[in-house]
Amino acid sequence: MTQSDRRIFLIKYFTGIERQGMKFPPTSPLKKNYCEHCLIYACRVKRGKEFLNVQNAYLKTELNDKGITEFSNLAPKNSDVFLWQGDIITLKCDCIVNAANCKMLGCFCPNHNCIDNAMHTFAGVQLCSECYEIMKAQGHDEEAGRAKITSVYNLPCNYILHTVGPTVNGNLTLNDEEVLISCYCSCLAIAEKRDIKSIAFCCISTGEFKFPNLRAAELAVQTVTEFKKTLKVKSK
């Protein structure tokens, strides 16, 4: 089956569900990205082995076409801390970090160009299903500053860490900063426990959550650097 065949299969699948009353984002089926926009919604409906096989092949091909970046090919900015500008879902490393919302089920805004949508879309519908089971077992929304780890399914990394950052309303507060620091620390603590050697952070809370970019970057580097120092002390 070619990539075009897979796309046609998925489009027929989605349009068939729409006829049964399941609504998908208002994007034309003629557009190439229609499948990507709809995949995140497919986790809400029953799908069989054939669908998953086609979806997986489709997504892996799309990701390969985007171009996979090997972490081992990156040059460190400072010691073993790296600064990389690119599409995080195409980065092949041990773990990437998702800026999630408190429901932990992906973005709820159709076609929204955010990292949460990108990860859930290109990982595949299995990611939302796993997150649903985690949240069902937890029994309540995820608290800001905490983190959860999941499988990646079709992404090239090994794990995804999902963390909920602070939402800044008005002026930045000390509490906002402390919660953002907690996001990084929670992710790093899980990574240490899982023996994860490389972790790629996105810019947590700097989009819709309105955390100032510069201060967020300063806190990110500061927190990671201090955490690594504690690891070195422990290892002595």
C-alpha positions in Angstrom: 0.0 0.0 0.0 1.4 3.4 -1.0 1.2 6.5 1.1 -1.5 7.8 -1.1 -3.4 4.5 -0.7 -3.1 4.8 3.1 -4.3 8.4 3.0 -7.4 7.4 1.0 -8.1 4.5 3.4 -8.0 6.9 6.4 -10.1 9.5 4.7 -12.7 6.9 3.8 -12.6 5.7 7.4 -13.1 9.2 8.8 -15.8 10.2 6.4 -17.6 6.9 7.1 -17.6 7.7 10.8 -18.9 11.3 10.1 -21.9 9.7 8.4 -22.6 8.0 11.7 -22.7 11.3 13.6 -19.0 11.6 14.7 -17.8 15.1 13.8 -14.2 15.8 12.9 -12.4 19.2 12.5 -13.7 21.5 9.8 -10.9 20.7 7.3 -11.5 19.6 3.7 -10.9 15.9 3.0 -9.1 17.1 -0.1 -6.3 18.6 1.9 -3.3 16.4 2.7 -3.4 17.3 6.4 -7.0 16.1 6.8 -5.8 12.8 8.2 -3.5 14.4 10.7 -6.3 16.7 11.9 -8.7 13.7 12.3 -6.4 11.2 13.9 -6.5 12.7 17.3 -10.3 12.4 17.3 -10.2 8.7 16.2 -9.2 7.7 19.8 -12.8 8.3 20.7 -14.2 5.6 18.4 -13.7 1.9 17.9 -10.9 1.0 15.5 -9.7 -2.4 14.4 -6.3 -3.9 13.6 -6.5 -2.8 10.0 -7.0 0.8 10.9 -4.0 0.7 13.3 -1.7 -0.9 10.8 -2.6 1.6 8.1 -2.3 4.5 10.6 1.0 3.4 11.9 2.5 3.0 8.4 1.1 6.3 7.4 2.5 8.2 10.3 5.9 6.6 10.2 6.2 7.5 6.5 5.1 11.1 7.2 7.7 11.4 10.0 10.5 10.0 7.9 9.6 12.4 5.1 9.9 15.3 7.6 13.4 14.1 8.4 14.5 12.4 11.6 17.2 14.2 13.6 19.6 12.0 15.6 20.4 13.3 19.0 23.9 11.8 18.7 24.6 14.2 15.8 23.8 17.4 17.9 26.6 19.5 19.3 26.4 20.6 22.9 25.8 24.3 23.6 27.3 24.1 27.1 28.9 20.9 28.5 26.2 18.3 27.8 23.3 20.8 27.6 22.0 21.3 24.0 20.1 24.1 22.3 18.2 22.8 19.3 15.6 24.6 17.1 13.5 22.1 15.2 10.4 19.9 15.2 10.7 17.9 18.5 8.5 15.1 17.2 11.2 14.3 14.7 14.0 14.1 17.3 15.4 10.6 17.9 16.5 10.6 21.6 15.6 8.8 24.8 12.7 11.1 25.7 10.8 14.2 24.6 8.6 16.4 26.8 5.1 17.4 25.9 3.5 20.6 27.3 0.1 19.1 28.2 -3.1 20.4 29.7 -4.7 19.2 32.9 -6.8 16.5 31.1 -3.6 15.0 29.6 -5.6 13.8 26.6 -4.2 16.1 23.9 -5.3 19.5 22.8 -9.1 20.1 22.5 -8.9 22.9 19.9 -9.4 21.5 16.4 -6.4 22.1 14.1 -4.5 24.0 16.8 -0.8 24.3 15.9 0.5 23.3 19.3 3.0 20.7 20.5 0.3 18.7 22.3 -1.7 18.3 19.1 1.5 17.4 17.2 2.6 14.7 19.6 -0.8 13.1 19.9 -1.4 13.2 16.2 1.9 11.7 15.0 2.3 9.2 17.9 -1.1 7.8 16.9 -4.4 7.2 18.5 -2.8 4.7 20.9 -1.2 7.6 22.9 -4.6 9.1 23.8 -5.8 5.7 24.8 -2.9 5.2 27.2 -3.3 8.7 28.6 -7.0 8.1 29.1 -6.2 4.9 31.2 -3.6 6.8 33.2 -6.1 9.6 34.0 -8.9 7.2 34.7 -6.8 5.4 37.3 -5.7 8.7 38.8 -9.3 9.9 39.1 -8.6 13.6 38.8 -7.0 16.3 36.6 -3.3 16.5 36.5 -1.8 19.1 38.8 0.4 21.7 37.3 4.1 21.0 37.9 3.7 17.2 37.8 4.6 14.8 35.0 3.6 11.5 33.6 5.5 9.1 31.3 4.1 7.2 28.4 5.1 5.1 25.4 5.6 6.9 22.0 4.1 4.5 19.5 5.0 6.0 16.1 7.4 8.7 17.2 11.2 8.1 16.8 12.1 8.7 20.5 11.7 6.1 23.3 9.4 7.9 25.8 7.2 10.9 26.2 7.0 12.9 29.4 3.8 14.9 29.7 3.8 17.9 32.1 1.3 20.6 32.8 2.9 24.1 33.1 1.5 27.2 34.9 -0.9 29.5 33.2 0.2 33.1 33.6 -2.7 35.5 34.2 -1.4 39.1 34.1 2.0 39.7 35.7 4.4 36.8 36.2 4.4 35.7 39.8 6.9 33.8 42.0 4.4 30.9 42.2 4.3 30.8 38.4 8.1 30.4 38.3 8.0 27.8 41.1 5.4 25.7 39.2 7.5 25.9 36.0 10.6 24.8 37.8 8.6 21.9 39.3 7.7 20.8 35.7 11.3 20.4 34.8 12.2 18.8 38.1 9.3 16.3 37.9 10.4 15.3 34.4 14.1 15.0 35.4 13.2 12.9 38.4 11.2 10.4 36.3 14.0 10.4 33.7 16.6 9.6 36.4 14.4 6.8 37.8 14.0 5.3 34.3 17.7 5.7 33.5 16.9 8.0 30.6 20.1 9.4 29.2 18.8 12.1 26.9 15.8 14.3 27.3 14.5 17.0 25.0 12.4 19.7 26.6 10.0 21.9 24.6 9.3 25.5 25.8 6.8 24.7 28.6 4.0 27.2 29.1 5.3 29.8 26.7 2.5 29.4 24.1 -1.2 29.5 25.1 -0.2 29.5 28.8 1.5 32.9 28.3 4.7 32.4 30.3 7.3 35.0 29.1 9.7 33.3 26.7 13.0 34.7 28.0 12.3 34.0 31.7 11.0 30.5 30.8 14.3 29.8 29.0 16.4 31.1 31.9 14.5 28.9 34.4 14.8 25.9 32.2 18.6 26.1 31.8 19.0 27.0 35.4 16.9 24.1 36.7 18.5 21.5 34.4 22.0 22.7 35.3 21.3 22.5 39.0 19.7 19.1 38.7 22.7 17.7 36.9 24.9 19.1 39.7 23.0 17.2 42.3 23.4 14.0 40.2 27.1 14.5 40.1 27.2 14.9 43.9 25.1 11.7 44.4 27.5 9.7 42.2 30.6 10.6 44.2 
